[in-house]
Amino acid sequence: MLTDLDKPPLSGSRPWQGPVAVVLEVLAAIGVLVSLGYTFSMLSALPAEIPSHFNLLGEPDAWTQNTGVVLILPAVAVLIYALCTLAVRYPHRMKYPWAITAENATSSYRMTHQIVLIEKVVIVWMLAYLSWTTIQSALSGGDVINESILFGFIFLAVFAPGVILVSHFSAISKRNATPHEVS
């Protein structure tokens, strides 16, 4: 395995550019802004006790008098957004389960950028949804988490990278196949 210093550096600004990447970046940024904006706009309306934990059925099972707890999820969204944005700027510094060579560097870095960008969007919006449900639960005094929506976010977070990985390795195997092996 090559060390970070042996891997070919990224040439150009980003390995995956285009309208889809721009839309995903904008969606992630909007998710962070929605999470922060909604949370800060609702701080003064929060009751004395707010839910601090939910069970698997989406029902609050722990409450706190610290209204600052609602700031945790938007803060995590900002942190995830920043770390993912920083990570894709240095794909040659990441660890890969295969050797990065001059031949596969661009496609590996592009695949990594796609996965990280999609994960960023899904996680940021999942945290925005959880912030909204926490505040709504505090205001209504009951459970408002829709398990289907939450599991949808989790499914996307797992499924989307799998599709990208399969697509990446399928393209590599087609490229490496000899002419008589391709059907």
Disulfide bonds with the S-S distance in Angstrom:
none
